[in-house]
Amino acid sequence: MTEAEMMNIVRESLNELLRWVGFGTLTGLAAKAIMPGRDPGGAVATMLMGIGGSVIGCGTVLFFWRDASIDPISGKGFFAAVLGAFTLLFFYRLLAGSFFVETSSDEDRDMHKTRKRARRRKLAEEMVRDAA
């Protein structure tokens, strides 16, 4: 293999790597924009989530529709990748406990007392207003 051929292979590989990094970042940002709430991770986590989402999304499409022709860097591929990244983000939040917050019994008791006081105050205000 000549030096020119080797440089051409390296150049094509770097170009492909940069395309996937850019595509993964856009896909991860789109998934984070769709899912409400605080998102874990920074720029690198967003990029990796986007790349992983594109593998999961496009792989799922190819699994269910074997004759489908899907290129990850296309319109259909972007949609599938965003859905895959959204799925990754959803399961990350689900397993990390971001959706369900557990509290101690003391915190539950305090929250219950606060809500009960607020309801009583509201009822008292309504009774005073109705009496006037």
Residue pairs with C-beta under 8 A, 6 or more apart in sequence:
19 73
20 51
21 47
21 51
23 50
23 51
23 54
23 72
23 73
23 78
23 81
24 47
24 48
24 49
24 50
24 51
24 52
24 53
24 54
25 43
25 46
25 47
25 50
26 50
26 78
27 50
27 51
27 53
27 54
27 78
27 81
27 82
27 85
28 45
28 46
28 47
28 48
28 49
28 50
28 51
28 53
28 85
29 46
29 50
30 50
30 78
30 82
30 85
31 49
31 50
31 53
31 82
31 85
31 86
31 88
31 89
32 39
32 46
32 89
34 82
34 86
35 86
35 89
35 90
35 93
37 93
37 98
38 98
39 46
39 89
40 92
40 93
40 96
40 98
41 49
49 85
49 88
49 89
50 81
50 85
52 84
52 85
52 88
53 81
53 82
53 83
53 84
53 85
53 86
53 87
53 88
54 72
54 77
54 80
54 81
54 84
54 85
55 72
55 84
56 84
56 85
56 87
56 88
57 77
57 79
57 80
57 81
57 82
57 83
57 84
57 85
57 87
58 70
58 72
58 77
58 80
58 81
58 84
59 84
60 80
60 84
61 68
61 70
61 76
61 80
62 68
62 70
70 76
70 77
70 80
71 77
72 78
72 80
72 81
93 99
103 111
